[in-house]
Amino acid sequence: MSEDEPDYLLHAVMALFTDTRLLLRKLKDLRCLTPKRHRVKEKWAATRPKHPPTNLALQHFDATYSAQLGQMWPSVRCALLSERKYGALFNNFSQDALLEDLEAQGCRDFISNIETEVQPSDPADGDAVYQQLSALQLSPNIRCFVFPRGDISRFKPARPDQGGFLGYYLMDAASVLPCLALNVQEGHSVLDLCAAPGGKTLALLQTYSIGFLCVNDSSVSRTSRLRKVLRSYVPKQHLTNEKIRISTLDGTKWGEIERNTFDRVLVDVPCTTDRHSVLEDDNNIFSKIRTGERRRLPQLQLQLLQAAIEAACPGGEIVYSTCTLSQNQNAGVVEQAIAWARENHGIQLEVVDLRPLTHMFRNTFHFARDLHLGEMVVPHLAANFGPIFLCKLRRLT
């Protein structure tokens, strides 16, 4: 090849680029000169609505959360629209030794590493914080691995061990917090009222403490998915009728089915699922055909929490959780349920302080500040988990 050939090739490429730009400009000019009545109008495909649900969701959140979160909303909005971080819920039933592999990838179990995270900002509050932490008993058997803050690495898909069980379950790590807050103790009877797709149920089973677990979801298809998840992670001897019951009943009627029964009740209610709503058009609650369903959500959530309160025995505890930032679906529902229980059934409820939990894990998650009721993990680019809201109630009577 001669010395002139590279220059020749360069000039040829530049000429082609120039010709292409001129052609595009001529086409644009031609379209402008074409009478409007003769132009070809673009048609919307059936799979491409003119107003996608994701756009409608974002518009709704811009109007609602900008007022609710103020100056924090732009950064939360950016995190919601970015890829979320996952956690790997370790499966104690698996025979594979995956701990070393996960740690070698740079992951850490955020639950067992709380010693390095508990650092009260005010030394004067140190004693009070540590006293609260010592009173909060967390199951030593629930382990969830995450990558460090700012690390956006992805987990590899889990592979079956020799017994066919997967070594870990990928989920939003903040979704483990309601299970930790439930504080299941040895021999407790537990109700997971809205259990599908099964991540929280699987986390509860990792405690090895549950005497009997009742798992419910009103959707038959979602319950089928739940059964599949459990079969992929849990041996048959732990899924017998004596240890676990799976049902597809209307959760709002549970107070009529089993009243004053369970030591612990987890009610992770259907919600607007904010992150899914702004990222996925499929099965989106902001679809126009689901407008009525979306507007009825707070009433459904209230009915489910009411049923959970009735299902808990006196002295039992209930954890209410959502994956939305909405005050109407979070604190608003809890406040109504507390008033309803007192006025209609004489049930006295106490809100359990979950601030020790936020102290434990504030280096892993980004928590909202100064909530008057409950705690909430807020999406943040450096720790892009959530949103997850949780509030714990103790039934006194």
NUSE-793411 format. One record per atom (N, C-alpha, C): x, y, z. Coordinates in steps of 0.05 Angstrom, whole numbers, plus 5000, padded with zeros to 4 digits. Example, Ala and Ser with C-alpha at 12.3 -4.5 7.8 and 13.67 -1.06 7.14 Angstrom:
REM residues 2
526448865156/524649105156/526449345156/525749555142/527349795143/525850015157/
This chain:
REM residues 397
501749765000/500050005000/501850255000/501250444981/502850684980/502150875002/503851085005/503351275026/500851445020/500151464994/497851634987/495151494992/495151224993/492651084995/491051145021/492251165044/490651235068/489251505065/490651705052/489451965048/487051945029/487451775009/485351734989/482851615002/483251415019/481051285033/479551485051/481151655065/480051855083/478252045067/479352145044/477752325028/475252195017/475351945011/473051805000/470851785022/471651715046/469751695068/468451965074/470152175074/469052445079/467152525057/467752455033/465952525010/463252385013/463452125020/460951965024/459252085046/460552165068/459152295091/457852555083/459252715066/458152965057/455752925039/456052725021/453852655002/451352565018/451752405039/449552315055/448052535069/449652725080/448452955093/446853125073/447853165049/446453315029/443853175021/443952905019/441552755011/439452785032/440152765057/438252785079/437053065080/438753265074/437753535075/435753585052/436353465028/434453485006/431853355012/431953115025/429452975032/427853145051/429153275070/427753435089/426453675076/427953795057/426854025042/424553935025/424753695013/422653594996/420053555013/420353455037/418053415054/416653675061/418353885066/417254145072/415654265049/416654205024/415354315000/412854154992/412653905002/410353734995/407853845009/405753894995/403253985007/402353795030/401353905051/400653755075/398753525069/396853585050/394853375044/396053135030/398453165019/399752935005/401852795022/402352895046/404352765063/403252505074/405052315079/404352055091/404352095122/402152035134/401952065163/402851805177/404551845197/405551615213/403151485227/403151225229/401051085243/402150955268/400550975289/401450855315/400850555314/402750395320/402350105322/400750045347/399449815347/397849735370/399549715395/402049645392/403849605415/405249865423/404650085409/405950335416/403750555420/402550565444/400450755449/401551045447/399751225440/400551505437/401551615464/400251525486/401151615512/401851365529/404351275527/405151025541/404651055571/404050835584/403550835614/405950945629/408450885619/410750995633/410851295633/410051415610/409851715609/407751825628/405451685629/403251775646/404151745676/405551535682/406551495709/408451715717/410251785699/412251985705/410952255709/409052315692/407552565695/406152585722/404952365730/403552355756/405552385779/407752255777/409752275799/410952555800/411452675776/412552945776/410653135791/408053105786/406153285799/405853225829/405952965836/405452885864/407952905881/410152775872/412552745889/414153005890/413953175870/415353435871/414353595895/411753575900/410553715923/411253565949/411253305948/411753135972/414653135981/416553115961/419353095967/420953345964/419753545950/421053805947/423653785931/425853895942/428353905927/429553635923/428653435938/429853165936/428753015912/426453105901/425152955879/426852925854/428253135844/429853095820/431852865822/433252845844/435252635847/433852355850/431652355864/430152095867/429052015839/428052215824/427052165797/429152035779/431552155781/433752045765/434451765772/434351705798/434951425807/432751235799/430251325800/428051145792/428251065763/429251255746/429451205718/432051055710/433751005730/436250855725/435950565734/437850405726/437750115733/438050085763/436249925774/436249875803/438449685811/439249695836/441149505847/439649265859/440849035857/439648795869/441248695892/440048525907/441348385928/441048085923/442847925933/442747635930/441947515957/439447435960/438547305985/439647025985/441446976004/442746716005/440846496014/440946276000/439146046005/440545846023/439645836048/440845646067/440245356061/438345306044/437545036037/439344926014/440945096002/442645005980/445144865991/446144665976/448544525985/451044645974/450844845956/453244965944/454545165964/457145165965/458645355981/459045605965/457145785965/457246025948/458246265963/458546245989/459346476005/462046585995/463946405990/466546495981/466446625953/464746515936/464446625909/463246905910/461246945927/459947205929/461947415941/463347335961/465247515973/467547575954/468347375938/470447425918/469647625897/467047655892/466047845873/466048135884/466648155910/466548415923/463948465938/462248265940/459748295955/460148265985/458248366000/458248326029/455348286038/455148136059/452548086071/451848336088/450048506079/449548756093/448248716121/447048476126/445748426151/447748356173/449648186167/451548096187/453848296191/454048506173/456148696176/455248956189/453248936207/452149176219/454049306238/456049156249/457949276268/459349516257/459949506231/461449726218/459549956211/456949906212/455050116203/453850276225/453850176250/452550316272/454450516283/454150766273/455850986282/454151236286/452951266310/451251486315/452651756309/451251926294/452452186287/452852366311/451252336331/451452496356/452352316378/454852346389/455752166411/453952166435/452452386440/450652396463/448352196460/447752136435/445551946430/446551656428/449151616431/450251356427/449151136444/448951186470/447850986489/445050906482/443351106476/440551056470/440350886445/441950946425/441850796400/442750506404/444850466419/445850196423/443850036440/442450166459/440450026474/438149926456/437350106438/435250026419/436149796401/438649816392/439649606375/439849336389/440649336414/440849086428/438048956433/436049136434/433349026438/432148916412/433149006390/432148906364/433648656356/432248436357/433448176352/432948106322/435148076308/434948006280/435747706276/434447576258/435147296254/437947276242/439647106255/442347076244/442446916219/440246796211/440246616188/439446756161/438346996163/437747146138/440247286129/441247226105/443647356094/443047456066/443747696061/443247816035/445747976027/446847906004/449348015994/448748245975/450348455977/450048685960/452848785952/452948925929/455449055922/455649325937/458049425941/458349675956/456849915943/456450125959/455250365948/456750465924/455350545904/456650645879/457550435860/457550175868/458349955851/455849855837/455849865810/453449795795/453849515782/455649355793/456049085782/453448925784/453148725767/450848555766/451548275777/449648155790/449947875799/449547685775/451047475776/450647265756/448147105764/446746995744/444346825751/445246585768/443546525788/444146295805/443846035790/445545845796/445445575784/444545365804/443145155795/442244955813/444644795824/444344705849/446344525861/445744245853/447044045866/446543765859/443743685865/442443805885/439643745891/437643895874/438644075857/436844225840/435944485852/437044575875/436244815888/438145045882/436945275877/438545515871/439845635895/442345745891/443845835914/443046105925/441846275909/440946535919/438646635901/437146815913/434746935900/435347235896/435147325872/435747605866/433247775871/433447985887/431248155894/432348425903/430648625903/431348875915/432148835944/434548895951/435548835978/433848966000/432649205993/431049346013/428449186019/427649006002/425348836006/425748646029/428248606037/428748426060/428148566087/428148836087/427748986112/425048916125/422748906111/420348826125/420448556139/421948366127/422248106139/423948116164/426048286164/427648326188/426048466209/424448666201/422848816220/420748646233/419848436220/417848256231/418748116256/421448076257/422647966281/421347696289/421447506271/420347236277/422047086297/420646986318/422046826339/421246536337/422746376352/422346086351/419446006356/418345846338/415745736341/413445916333/413946146323/411846336316/410146226293/407546296294/405846256271/405746516255/406146496229/406546736213/404646726189/403546956183/401846986159/403147186140/403547096115/404547266094/402047316076/400747546079/398047576068/398047626038/400047766027/400247815998/402947725989/403347465986/405947345986/407347345959/405847315937/407147285911/408747545904/410947525889/412047285876/413647095894/414247165919/415446975937/418047045950/419247275943/421847345954/421747375985/419747515995/419547556024/418847296038/417147126025/416646866037/419146696040/420746706019/423346556019/425146666041/425146936045/426847056066/425846966094/423246946097/422146866123/422846566129/422846406108/423546126112/426446086119/428146276112/431046256119/431546286149/429646386164/430046426193/430246156208/429045946197/428845686210/427345706237/425845916241/424545966267/421545926266/420345926242/417445926240/416345656248/414345666266/412945426273/411045336251/409445536241/407645486219/407345736202/407445706176/407345926157/404945896139/403246106139/401046116120/401646326099/401646236074/402346406051/399946436033/399146686028/396746736013/397246945991/395846915969/395647125948/393047075933/391547285928/388947255916/389047165886/391347215873/391647145845/392646855842/391146705826/391846425821/394446405806/394846585785/397246575769/399746655786/399346855803/401646935820/402246725841/400246585851/400746375870/402146135856/401546085831/402945875816/405945945814/406446205809/409246295807/410646265835/409146325856/410246295883/410946005889/409245825881/409745535885/412345455870/412645555846/414945485830/417545595844/417445835855/419745945869/420445775893/418445695908/419045535932/420245265925/419145145903/420244885895/423144905885/423945145875/426645185865/428645235887/427645295911/429545375932/429245205958/427045085962/426444955988/425844655984/427244486000/426644195998/423844126006/422743905996/419943836000/419343796030/421243696046/420643646074/420043906090/420844136078/420244386091/417744516080/416444386061/414044496049/411544316054/411644156075/409443976082/407044146093/404744016093/402344156102/402444226132/404144076147/404444136175/406144386180/407644466160/409444696163/408644946148/407244906125/406545136108/403945076094/402345286091/399845266077/399745496056/399145426031/399045616010/396145636001/395045886000/392245925993/391946155973/389646155960/388946365940/386346505948/386146585973/383746705983/383847005981/381547135983/381447425983/382547526010/384847656008/386247736033/384647936049/382848086037/381348286052/379348146071/378747896067/376847746083/378247576105/380847616108/382347436126/381447466155/380647706163/379647746190/377247576196/375647506176/373347336180/374147036179/376446976167/377246696164/378746606189/380746746197/382446676220/382946926237/381346966257/381647206274/383347136298/384947336307/386547306332/388247046332/389646996310/391046736306/394046756305/395146946291/398046946283/399747126301/402147026307/404047186323/405247406306/405547356280/406747556262/405147556236/404647796226/403347826200/404848016183/405547936159/406748106139/404748166117/404248426112/402348506092/403648696073/404848586052/406248736031/404248786008/402849006010/400449045994/401049115965/399149065946/399349165919/399449475920/401049595902/401349885902/401949975874/402650225871/403250335844/406050235834/407550105851/410149985844/411750185827/412550405840/413550645826/415750585806/417650425813/419950375794/418950235769/417350025772/416249885749/414550075732/413050245745/411250425731/412650615712/415050695719/416450895701/418350755682/418650485684/420550355667/419350145648/417050035655/415849815639/412949875632/412349865606/409649905597/407949655602/409149425601/407749175605/406749155634/404149075636/402949035663/403249285681/402849525669/403249775683/400649875694/400549935720/398150025734/397150295723/398950445708/398150695697/396950675668/396550425659/395150385634/392350495637/391350615616/388750745618/386550555625/386750305616/384750105623/384850025652/386950105667/387150035695/386850285713/385750495702/385450745718/383750695743/381450565740/379750505763/381150345784/382650135774/384149965793/386150125809/387550315795/389550475809/388250655829/386050775823/384750955841/383650815866/383050555863/381950405886/384150285903/386750325896/388850205911/388850275941/388650535948/388750595977/386550455993/384150425981/382050285995/382649985998/383749865977/384549585978/386749545999/388649725999/390849706019/389849726047/387949906052/386749936078/385349686087/383849566068/382349326075/384249096081/386449076067/388448866072/389748906099/390449146106/391649206132/389649156154/387149226150/385149166170/384948866175/384948706154/384748416156/387248306171/389548426165/392048336178/391848396208/390748626216/390548696244/388648496258/386448426246/384648236257/385847956259/387447886240/388647616239/390747586261/392047806269/394147786290/392847746317/394247596334/393247546361/394147786379/392747826401/393648036420/396547986428/398148196426/401048166431/402548106405/401148046384/402447996358/403248246344/404848216323/405948456309/405348426279/404848666267/404148686239/406148876225/407248796202/408948976186/407449026160/406949286155/405649376131/407849486113/407949406087/410049506069/408949546041/410249726027/409549785999/412249835984/412049865957/414349945942/413650205927/412550395941/411750655930/412550875949/412951115938/413551355954/411051495963/408751415954/406251555958/405351565988/404951805998/403951836025/401251726028/399551746008/396851646009/396751346013/398751206001/398850916002/400550816025/401950996038/403750916060/402651006087/403551236097/402651326123/399651366124/398451466102/395551516102/393951266107/394751036096/393350786100/393750696129/396150716140/396650626167/395050786187/394951046184/393451216202/390451146202/389351096178/386551016177/386050746190/387850556187/387550296199/387650306229/389450466240/389650496269/387050606280/385950816267/383450936276/381150736274/381050596252/378850396247/378950176268/381250066274/381549856294/380549946322/381250196329/380450296355/377450356357/376350476336/373650566337/371650346332/372350156315/370449946308/370749686323/373149626333/373649366346/374949396374/375449636382/376749676408/379549556409/380849526386/383549426384/385549656387/387249636407/389349846411/391949756397/393049936381/395449876366/397650076374/400049966375/402450136382/404250136358/405150366349/407150386327/409850326339/411250136328/413850046337/415950216323/417850326338/419950496328/421950326312/422250396286/424150246269/426650396263/427150616278/429550766273/432150606278/432050426298/434550256301/435250106275/433250036259/433749896234/435150086214/434250336214/435550526196/438450586205/438950586231/441650626240/443450396232/442350156233/443949916226/444849926197/443050006180/443549966151/443650226135/444350446148/444450696134/446850716115/448850546118/451050546098/450350376074/448150226075/447350066052/445050206037/443150316051/440750436039/440650736045/439150866028/438651156032/435851186043/435551266068/432951286081/431951576080/429251596078/427951856080/428251956108/428352226111/428652336137/426052456147/425752446174/423552586187/420752496179/420452236174/417752136169/416252126196/413852206197/412352196222/411251916228/411351746208/410351466212/411851276194/413051076205/414450876189/417150966179/418450796163/421050866151/420850796121/422650926105/422450886076/425250906064/425850696048/428350696031/427750856006/429251066001/428851235978/431051175957/430251145931/432251095910/434351315910/436851235906/439151425906/441151305887/442351465870/444251365849/446451195861/447451275885/449651125897/448750875911/446150855917/444950625931/442150595920/441950495895/439450505880/437650265887/436750255912/434850065921/432150215926/429950055928/427450175935/426050285911/423750435916/422850515942/421550285958/421950285984/420650096002/419750256027/417250246033/416150366057/415350136076/415950166102/415149966121/414350096147/412249986160/411350086185/410549846202/411349836227/410849606244/408849686266/406749516270/404749566290/404749326310/404349386335/404049176355/401249196366/399848966365/397148956375/397148916405/396149116420/396149106449/393648956460/391448976446/388948846456/387648696433/
